[in-house]
Amino acid sequence: MPATRAWVIVIIDVATRAIIGYSISPYENYNQQDVLMAIHNAIVPHEKIEFTCKAFNYPENGGYPSLAIPEIEWATFDMIMLDNAKSHLAKNTVDKLLNSVKCTVNFGSVATPETRGIVERFFKTLEINGLHRIPATTGSNSKDNKEIILKRKVLNIVLHIKIFVNFLEYLIAEYNNSAHTFLENQTPLQIMERRIKQAGMMPYIIPYEERNNIEKLTYLWKKEL
């Protein structure tokens, strides 16, 4: 079925700017299951995919925190910052964060995206370095009159979801291994590794007996009457 857009939900470590997990939703809008899947993917050790495009390869360190730093497999966070989207405010989402992930939830002020500037900056980088370069781009908004978008309308160019998944996986792995000005020209994974191995800033690791709760983050339970 053709999709009009794809939502990308990312979990970013504020201190290092590393993307620790993400999920993709091909629907008109994302829901609480998509949010919980991104959180699930940020905690469960990342698994490499087999790229269908031979031009894509993982960096030597794997490109994702749990691949580059095996010591932090099943690591979680103390606090998660979310905006006030309905999927974030859903009781199921909040309950799972508090009781399964066991972190605090920080909701930003309404209509103030600047309070979540880190994620806004990431998506701008993602667009400039990748998503707006592909022929099937829809631009930044409906009024974007870029030549490439006009070409897409004429040629009716479409992008298969599997190719999009490959492209995004590659772009994020490259982002995690790209030098950032904010990080004094070091990469997010370099900063994370130094903080963990040299400064001893080890995150909380989900105990083995509690990992099943993380695996079931996206489950919905229905009570029978």
C-alpha positions as CSV (number, residue, x, y, z in Angstrom):
1,M,0.0,0.0,0.0
2,P,1.3,3.5,-0.8
3,A,2.1,5.7,2.2
4,T,2.0,9.5,2.1
5,R,4.8,9.9,4.7
6,A,7.0,8.1,7.2
7,W,7.4,9.1,10.8
8,V,10.8,8.6,12.4
9,I,11.0,8.6,16.2
10,V,14.4,8.8,17.7
11,I,15.8,8.5,21.2
12,I,18.8,10.8,21.7
13,D,21.3,10.8,24.6
14,V,21.4,14.5,25.6
15,A,25.0,14.4,27.0
16,T,26.6,12.8,23.9
17,R,24.1,13.5,21.1
18,A,24.2,9.8,20.2
19,I,21.1,8.2,18.7
20,I,20.6,5.1,20.9
21,G,17.4,3.9,19.2
22,Y,14.6,4.7,16.8
23,S,11.4,3.4,15.2
24,I,9.6,4.1,11.9
25,S,5.9,4.4,11.3
26,P,4.6,4.5,7.7
27,Y,1.1,5.7,8.7
28,E,-0.6,9.2,8.6
29,N,0.4,9.6,12.3
30,Y,2.4,7.6,14.8
31,N,0.9,6.1,17.9
32,Q,1.9,5.0,21.3
33,Q,3.1,1.6,20.0
34,D,5.6,3.4,17.7
35,V,6.8,5.5,20.7
36,L,7.3,2.4,22.9
37,M,9.0,0.6,20.0
38,A,11.6,3.4,19.8
39,I,12.2,3.1,23.5
40,H,12.4,-0.6,23.3
41,N,15.0,-0.3,20.5
42,A,17.0,2.1,22.6
43,I,17.4,-0.4,25.4
44,V,17.5,-3.8,23.6
45,P,21.0,-4.4,22.0
46,H,21.0,-3.1,18.4
47,E,21.0,-5.8,15.7
48,K,22.6,-5.1,12.3
49,I,20.5,-5.4,9.2
50,E,21.6,-6.8,5.9
51,F,21.8,-3.8,3.5
52,T,20.2,-4.4,0.2
53,C,22.2,-1.5,-1.3
54,K,25.8,-2.5,-1.5
55,A,26.9,1.2,-1.2
56,F,25.8,1.1,2.4
57,N,28.0,-0.4,5.1
58,Y,28.3,0.0,8.9
59,P,31.2,1.8,10.3
60,E,33.9,-0.3,11.9
61,N,32.5,0.2,15.4
62,G,28.9,-0.7,14.2
63,G,27.6,2.8,14.4
64,Y,25.3,2.3,17.4
65,P,26.1,2.5,21.1
66,S,25.4,-1.1,22.1
67,L,27.5,-2.3,19.1
68,A,30.4,0.1,19.7
69,I,30.4,-0.3,23.5
70,P,29.2,-3.9,24.4
71,E,29.3,-3.0,28.1
72,I,26.2,-0.9,27.8
73,E,23.9,-3.5,26.3
74,W,20.5,-3.3,28.0
75,A,21.5,0.2,29.4
76,T,18.6,2.5,30.2
77,F,18.1,6.1,31.2
78,D,17.1,8.0,34.4
79,M,14.9,10.5,32.6
80,I,13.2,10.9,29.2
81,M,12.1,14.2,27.8
82,L,9.0,14.2,25.6
83,D,6.7,16.8,24.1
84,N,3.0,16.8,24.6
85,A,1.9,14.7,21.7
86,K,-1.1,12.4,22.5
87,S,1.0,9.3,21.9
88,H,3.5,10.5,24.6
89,L,0.8,11.5,27.1
90,A,-1.1,8.2,26.7
91,K,-1.6,6.4,30.0
92,N,-0.1,3.2,28.6
93,T,3.1,5.0,27.5
94,V,3.6,6.7,30.8
95,D,2.9,3.6,32.9
96,K,5.4,1.5,30.9
97,L,8.1,4.2,31.3
98,L,7.5,4.5,35.0
99,N,7.1,0.8,35.8
100,S,9.0,-1.1,33.2
101,V,11.8,1.3,32.2
102,K,11.7,2.9,35.7
103,C,12.6,6.4,34.5
104,T,11.0,9.8,35.2
105,V,9.1,11.5,32.4
106,N,9.7,15.2,31.6
107,F,7.1,16.8,29.4
108,G,8.0,20.1,27.8
109,S,5.9,23.2,27.7
110,V,3.2,23.3,25.1
111,A,4.1,25.0,21.7
112,T,7.8,25.5,22.7
113,P,9.9,23.2,20.4
114,E,13.0,25.1,21.3
115,T,13.0,23.2,24.7
116,R,13.7,20.1,22.7
117,G,16.3,21.8,20.4
118,I,18.7,18.8,20.3
119,V,16.2,16.5,18.5
120,E,15.1,19.4,16.2
121,R,18.8,19.9,15.2
122,F,19.3,16.2,14.6
123,F,16.4,16.1,12.1
124,K,17.7,19.2,10.3
125,T,21.0,17.4,9.9
126,L,19.3,14.2,8.8
127,E,17.3,16.2,6.1
128,I,20.3,18.1,4.8
129,N,22.7,15.2,4.7
130,G,20.4,12.6,3.4
131,L,16.6,12.7,3.2
132,H,16.3,15.8,1.0
133,R,18.8,14.3,-1.4
134,I,16.7,11.4,-2.5
135,P,14.4,11.7,-5.5
136,A,11.3,10.7,-3.5
137,T,11.7,13.6,-1.0
138,T,8.6,15.5,-0.1
139,G,10.6,18.5,1.2
140,S,10.1,20.3,4.4
141,N,6.5,21.1,4.0
142,S,3.7,21.3,1.4
143,K,4.8,24.7,0.2
144,D,8.4,23.6,-0.6
145,N,8.9,24.2,-4.3
146,K,12.3,22.6,-4.7
147,E,13.1,21.5,-8.2
148,I,13.6,18.0,-7.1
149,I,10.1,17.8,-5.7
150,L,8.6,19.1,-9.0
151,K,10.6,16.4,-10.7
152,R,9.2,13.8,-8.4
153,K,5.6,14.9,-9.2
154,V,6.3,14.6,-12.9
155,L,8.0,11.3,-12.8
156,N,5.8,9.9,-10.0
157,I,8.9,8.6,-8.1
158,V,8.2,6.4,-5.2
159,L,10.5,5.0,-2.5
160,H,10.1,1.4,-1.2
161,I,9.9,1.2,2.6
162,K,12.7,-1.3,2.7
163,I,15.0,1.1,0.9
164,F,14.0,3.9,3.3
165,V,14.8,1.6,6.3
166,N,18.2,0.8,4.8
167,F,18.9,4.5,4.1
168,L,17.9,5.6,7.6
169,E,19.9,2.8,9.3
170,Y,22.9,3.9,7.4
171,L,22.4,7.7,8.0
172,I,22.1,7.2,11.8
173,A,25.2,5.0,12.0
174,E,27.1,7.7,10.1
175,Y,25.7,10.5,12.3
176,N,26.8,8.7,15.4
177,N,30.3,8.6,13.9
178,S,30.5,12.2,12.7
179,A,32.3,14.9,14.5
180,H,30.1,17.6,16.1
181,T,31.1,21.2,16.8
182,F,29.2,21.0,20.1
183,L,31.3,18.0,21.1
184,E,34.6,19.8,20.3
185,N,34.9,18.0,17.0
186,Q,34.5,14.5,18.5
187,T,31.9,12.0,17.6
188,P,28.9,11.0,19.8
189,L,30.3,7.5,20.2
190,Q,33.8,8.7,21.1
191,I,32.3,10.9,23.8
192,M,30.1,8.1,25.1
193,E,32.9,5.6,25.2
194,R,35.3,8.0,27.1
195,R,32.7,8.9,29.6
196,I,32.0,5.2,30.3
197,K,35.4,3.7,30.2
198,Q,37.6,6.6,31.4
199,A,35.2,8.6,33.6
200,G,33.4,5.6,35.0
201,M,29.9,7.1,34.1
202,M,28.3,3.7,33.7
203,P,24.5,3.8,33.0
204,Y,22.0,1.6,34.8
205,I,21.8,-1.9,33.2
206,I,18.5,-3.7,33.2
207,P,18.9,-6.9,35.3
208,Y,18.4,-10.1,33.4
209,E,15.3,-11.0,35.3
210,E,13.6,-7.7,34.3
211,R,14.5,-7.8,30.6
212,N,11.3,-9.6,29.7
213,N,9.4,-6.4,30.7
214,I,11.4,-4.4,28.2
215,E,10.8,-7.0,25.5
216,K,7.0,-6.6,26.1
217,L,6.9,-2.8,26.1
218,T,4.8,-2.7,23.0
219,Y,2.3,-5.3,24.2
220,L,-1.3,-4.3,24.9
221,W,-3.1,-6.1,27.7
222,K,-6.9,-6.4,27.5
223,K,-9.0,-7.4,30.5
224,E,-11.9,-9.8,29.9
225,L,-15.1,-8.8,31.6
